[in-house]
Amino acid sequence: MVEKCFLCGNKHGKYTSDLTTNFVYMECPTCGKYILHDKSRYLYNSMATTTVKDNIKAREFLFYHKKDQLTYFLGSQEEYKDFKLTFPQDDARLVTQQQIENWYPYKLSQIFDFAIQYFNAQQEYFGQRMQYSLYQLRSIYFIDANNVQLEDEIKAPFSEQIFYITNCLNEIGLLTSSSIVSAVGHCPWSKSLSIILTPKGIEKATQLQSSQNRDVFVAMSFHKSADDIRKAIKQGIEDAQYSSLLMDEIVHNHQIVPEMLRLIKETRFMIMDITQPNFGAYYEAGYAQGLEKEVIITCSKEVWDKKDFSCDLDKDCRYKEIASKPHFDIAQKQVLVWKDYKDLTKQLTEWIKHIIG
């Protein structure tokens, strides 16, 4: 067992690796639980000679998603497939570098929004005075200070950014802060700032929570024959800079239906593919529609144009025909009809950008 987190350098991280496999496991107080393919761990190593930007972005992604209490697999679809074949009993949610790129904020205004939402989620009651160390604020504010360790003194550029962002949030009326250390460049990470969200800050955080969610719930057949459809849909969602949620990829410890309804309620919009029959997908889409969420329906051209859905072995098999044919209710909605998987990805990205933005 080796200590020190690959992403943030926290010396209390616990790293384990089985020499007979290609995967390493990390449990960090700051980043939470994550898994890396052995060849990828060097790309994410915060102690590497050359700092890799992907490391910083992954660090912040995990920091902000730690509240979900999930284990995340950082890597490619191929590496994740290898992981599931090696450890079919282990649960982990795949996060590709493209998903992290889509999530990561690049504008100062976006960082402000993330920080306000984070503070709002942490407070237990309105008006609570919350204490944050400068080490914690480093991740909350997306500041690149990878090579600065817990016991080190903060270098001026990093501390100045922390104070600058806090002061900006103070000046625009989203929070009030105190105990800002004046000796910039000589403050250990253990120093902290005292922060209280203002009513304006709380209102702003609430509005952002509902309007900036980048998660998309996908309802479709989970049969192996639909794997290529799944891959095309996920790629289309990623290309539109959103993240996909499918129930069989979500790790949870609750009854499946309440958990599914919670996810639909919290996601930005929904995609339903009806190429392969799935009664549950219609149920989920109806629930999303009742919540006034956008539902994008997709179907292969072969199935959409098909006239005869009767069973080849039994022409009187009425159930087979009803179960296979796209239901008439959706005829009132525009359906994304795709020719092949590449067309599905391309069209879906365009639809999302046009309908959702």
Order of alpha helices (4+ residues) and beta strands (2+ residues): beta-beta-beta-beta-alpha-beta-alpha-beta-alpha-alpha-beta-alpha-alpha-beta-beta-alpha-beta-alpha-beta-alpha-beta-alpha-beta-alpha-alpha-beta-alpha
